[in-house]
């Protein structure tokens, strides 16, 4: 039975605790699809895989109905990325925050080394590790081949993305010498303690423990991978990430909130939003997390956008930020 908790997406996808509907994968003839045959031919010609290997692997893939249901029809909150209350319940609860401090203490020397080498804040690395896999405890038990084959070759709102990831899965498995049929991860094909889809696992790999291998399931390699990611996305040490604010009322509707576009601080202040800590950038991402009884509003700096480039979600970035603040 598959019961797990992500990233989340990593792409997203921080909630490996999201339970599925208990429908196991079923046998399915992917090879009967013309686009699958075209895919096999492309992999043979462009990447020099043996046709017999490609055919054998894809023949073994099953249809994961639970995974497909998350990406078909109208988007429903909680199917591919959790609502804010779920983040609070599963990654910002007392036990998770206790584990965050324990993790920082246990891996402090590795975190400090990553911080110095890549010029990033170690506390945000801790935040990533907490949100993505509860510090390596929940890395997923979906068969990645089944999940990505299902999403690559059946209609869904992210089919193009998943078809590309299916290609990267074969390349990743070959590079690492892994049995592609045995890999496990999230319902979206994300792997390891920082929940990387295959393309991310290839792009942001790190041998931070110095054993000559890059391993998405190794804690030290994951610390190095996240630090490398933050550095590549222009993290600026010492600069603001996000600050809490005050505003009148329980719900905020005066301005459009988003982690994708900024507003001038002048516009934000005019709307009655007052930062509770110094905010020294001229523009800010106005961020809203919706609680059961009220909204919380944050002003985010350029560093906040770095967090959401890993998973395109305000709640995701705020959760990482709050864990980081807690363990400082």
Beta strands, then each sheet from edge to edge (+ up, - down):
strand 1: 26-27
strand 2: 62-63
strand 3: 142-143
strand 4: 184-185
strand 5: 242-246
strand 6: 263-264
strand 7: 274-275
strand 8: 283-290
strand 9: 295-300
sheet 1: 1+ 2-
sheet 2: 3+ 4-
sheet 3: 6+ 8- 9+ 5- 7+
end
